[in-house]
Amino acid sequence: MELFIYLFAALFSVLNPIGTVPIFVGLTQDDDKKERSRISLWTAIDVFIILIISYFIGQYVLTFFGISIEALRIAGGLIIVSSGFSLLTGKFSKTREINKEVASDVQKRNDIALTPLAIPMLAGPGSISLLIAFYQEHHKTEEMLIAVLSILAVAFVIFLILRSGHYLAKILGASGIVAISRIVGFIVIAIGIQYIVSSIVSIIRGNFL
């Protein structure tokens, strides 16, 4: 149970679906309730698939390129800290903005679930590196099952949040979403720093102890 909560909390903090609500609202403002629900569902499914692939296949990518787990954790930690710092300082919206050309293209397409919502807005380098590192430390059958359940739970919560996006935007308002994002940002920074510290300690122990 502790492992489930840990991975769920880490993924939710890094993905930060609440921070995606304003963009989701903007991209679906002309859609009806049924279409918004469909987009929310497929976004959650796409995120689930991307994270599952990252969890099970990511290790082979590391092996192919000769990247050590410590290097991945440090790189992932830096990305996570950067994302958290953007959230904490209120610059998060700028990091997830889409330029005019992309916005125009999005409006012309019926399905925005995969891009830009699922990737890169939700499932990005931070969550992918987090899962690859998690697999390196937890790859027993029971642990893998817990990881899959955690990813499924996160995807389900993403569906609920996006499906209620327009209501959340009205209830919380811009200031409420910013406040929540900054709280999440602090947690994300702590997760990133923990990744970096644990990797450095592991390297020191391996080389000098």
C-alpha positions as CSV (number, residue, x, y, z in Angstrom):
1,M,0.0,0.0,0.0
2,E,2.8,2.4,0.8
3,L,4.5,1.7,-2.5
4,F,1.2,2.4,-4.3
5,I,0.6,5.7,-2.5
6,Y,4.3,6.7,-3.1
7,L,4.2,6.1,-6.9
8,F,0.6,7.6,-7.2
9,A,1.6,10.8,-5.3
10,A,4.8,11.1,-7.3
11,L,3.2,10.7,-10.7
12,F,0.2,12.9,-9.8
13,S,2.6,15.7,-8.6
14,V,4.8,15.5,-11.7
15,L,1.9,15.2,-14.2
16,N,-0.1,17.9,-12.4
17,P,-3.4,17.4,-14.2
18,I,-4.9,20.4,-12.4
19,G,-2.4,22.7,-14.1
20,T,-3.6,21.4,-17.4
21,V,-7.2,22.4,-16.7
22,P,-6.9,26.0,-18.1
23,I,-5.5,24.7,-21.4
24,F,-8.1,21.9,-21.6
25,V,-10.8,24.5,-21.0
26,G,-9.4,26.7,-23.7
27,L,-9.1,24.0,-26.3
28,T,-12.6,22.5,-25.6
29,Q,-14.6,25.7,-25.1
30,D,-16.5,25.2,-28.3
31,D,-17.3,21.5,-27.7
32,D,-20.4,20.1,-26.1
33,K,-20.4,18.1,-22.9
34,K,-20.3,14.7,-24.6
35,E,-17.3,15.7,-26.7
36,R,-15.5,17.0,-23.7
37,S,-16.1,13.7,-21.9
38,R,-14.8,11.8,-24.9
39,I,-11.6,13.9,-25.1
40,S,-11.1,13.5,-21.3
41,L,-11.4,9.7,-21.6
42,W,-9.0,9.4,-24.5
43,T,-6.5,11.7,-22.9
44,A,-6.5,9.5,-19.8
45,I,-6.2,6.3,-21.9
46,D,-3.3,7.8,-23.9
47,V,-1.5,8.9,-20.8
48,F,-1.9,5.4,-19.4
49,I,-0.5,3.8,-22.5
50,I,2.5,6.2,-22.6
51,L,3.3,5.6,-19.0
52,I,3.0,1.8,-19.2
53,I,5.3,1.7,-22.2
54,S,7.8,4.0,-20.4
55,Y,7.7,1.7,-17.4
56,F,8.2,-1.6,-19.2
57,I,10.3,-0.6,-22.2
58,G,12.3,2.4,-20.9
59,Q,15.0,0.1,-19.4
60,Y,15.8,-1.4,-22.8
61,V,16.2,2.1,-24.2
62,L,18.7,2.9,-21.5
63,T,20.6,-0.3,-22.2
64,F,20.7,0.4,-25.9
65,F,22.2,3.9,-25.4
66,G,24.4,2.8,-22.5
67,I,22.9,5.2,-20.0
68,S,23.2,4.3,-16.3
69,I,20.3,4.5,-13.9
70,E,22.1,7.1,-11.8
71,A,22.5,9.4,-14.9
72,L,18.9,8.9,-15.7
73,R,17.8,9.7,-12.2
74,I,19.9,12.9,-12.0
75,A,18.6,14.0,-15.5
76,G,15.1,13.2,-14.5
77,G,15.6,14.9,-11.1
78,L,16.8,18.1,-12.9
79,I,13.7,18.0,-15.2
80,I,11.4,17.5,-12.3
81,V,13.0,20.3,-10.2
82,S,12.7,22.6,-13.2
83,S,9.0,21.8,-13.7
84,G,8.4,22.2,-10.0
85,F,10.3,25.6,-9.9
86,S,8.1,26.8,-12.8
87,L,5.0,25.8,-10.9
88,L,6.2,27.4,-7.7
89,T,7.2,30.7,-9.3
90,G,4.0,31.0,-11.4
91,K,5.8,30.5,-14.7
92,F,4.2,27.2,-15.3
93,S,1.6,28.5,-17.7
94,K,4.4,29.8,-19.9
95,T,6.1,26.4,-20.0
96,R,2.9,24.7,-21.2
97,E,1.8,27.3,-23.6
98,I,1.4,26.3,-27.3
99,N,2.3,28.7,-30.0
100,K,-0.2,30.2,-32.5
101,E,0.6,27.7,-35.3
102,V,0.0,24.7,-33.0
103,A,-3.1,26.2,-31.5
104,S,-4.5,26.8,-35.0
105,D,-3.7,23.2,-36.0
106,V,-5.3,21.9,-32.8
107,Q,-8.5,23.8,-33.5
108,K,-8.7,22.2,-37.0
109,R,-8.4,18.6,-35.7
110,N,-11.2,16.8,-33.9
111,D,-9.0,14.8,-31.6
112,I,-6.6,16.7,-29.2
113,A,-6.4,13.9,-26.7
114,L,-3.0,12.5,-27.7
115,T,-1.4,15.8,-28.6
116,P,-1.1,18.3,-27.1
117,L,-3.0,17.0,-24.0
118,A,-1.6,13.5,-23.2
119,I,1.9,14.4,-24.5
120,P,3.7,16.6,-23.8
121,M,1.4,18.5,-21.4
122,L,0.8,15.6,-19.1
123,A,3.1,12.7,-19.8
124,G,6.5,14.4,-20.3
125,P,10.2,13.6,-19.6
126,G,9.8,14.0,-15.9
127,S,7.1,11.3,-15.5
128,I,8.8,9.0,-18.0
129,S,12.2,9.2,-16.3
130,L,10.5,8.7,-12.9
131,L,8.9,5.4,-14.1
132,I,12.1,4.1,-15.7
133,A,14.0,4.7,-12.5
134,F,11.2,3.2,-10.4
135,Y,11.3,0.0,-12.5
136,Q,15.0,-0.4,-11.9
137,E,14.4,-0.5,-8.2
138,H,11.0,-2.3,-8.2
139,H,10.7,-5.1,-10.8
140,K,9.2,-8.0,-8.8
141,T,5.9,-9.3,-10.0
142,E,4.0,-7.9,-7.1
143,E,5.7,-4.5,-7.4
144,M,5.0,-4.3,-11.1
145,L,1.4,-5.0,-10.5
146,I,1.3,-2.2,-7.9
147,A,3.0,0.1,-10.4
148,V,0.4,-0.7,-13.1
149,L,-2.4,-0.1,-10.6
150,S,-0.9,3.2,-9.6
151,I,-0.6,4.3,-13.2
152,L,-4.2,3.2,-13.8
153,A,-5.3,5.2,-10.8
154,V,-3.5,8.3,-11.9
155,A,-5.1,8.0,-15.4
156,F,-8.5,7.6,-13.8
157,V,-8.0,10.8,-11.7
158,I,-6.8,12.6,-14.8
159,F,-10.1,11.6,-16.5
160,L,-12.2,12.9,-13.6
161,I,-10.3,16.2,-13.4
162,L,-10.4,16.9,-17.1
163,R,-14.1,15.8,-17.3
164,S,-14.8,18.3,-14.6
165,G,-12.4,20.9,-16.0
166,H,-14.9,23.5,-16.9
167,Y,-16.6,23.3,-13.5
168,L,-13.2,23.4,-11.7
169,A,-12.2,26.5,-13.7
170,K,-15.4,28.2,-12.5
171,I,-15.2,27.1,-8.9
172,L,-11.4,27.6,-8.3
173,G,-10.9,30.4,-10.7
174,A,-7.5,31.4,-12.0
175,S,-6.1,32.3,-8.6
176,G,-7.3,28.9,-7.1
177,I,-5.6,26.9,-9.9
178,V,-2.4,28.9,-9.4
179,A,-2.4,28.4,-5.7
180,I,-2.8,24.6,-6.1
181,S,-0.2,24.5,-8.8
182,R,2.3,26.2,-6.5
183,I,1.7,23.8,-3.6
184,V,2.1,20.9,-6.0
185,G,5.3,22.7,-7.4
186,F,6.9,22.5,-3.9
187,I,6.2,18.8,-3.7
188,V,7.6,18.3,-7.2
189,I,10.8,20.1,-6.3
190,A,11.3,17.9,-3.3
191,I,10.8,14.8,-5.4
192,G,13.3,16.0,-7.9
193,I,15.9,16.8,-5.3
194,Q,15.4,13.5,-3.6
195,Y,16.1,11.7,-7.0
196,I,19.3,13.7,-7.4
197,V,20.6,13.2,-3.9
198,S,19.9,9.5,-3.8
199,S,21.7,9.1,-7.2
200,I,24.8,11.0,-6.0
201,V,24.9,8.9,-2.8
202,S,24.6,5.8,-4.9
203,I,27.5,6.9,-7.1
204,I,29.7,7.8,-4.1
205,R,29.0,4.4,-2.4
206,G,29.8,2.5,-5.7
207,N,33.1,4.3,-6.3
208,F,34.5,4.8,-2.8
209,L,32.9,2.3,-0.5
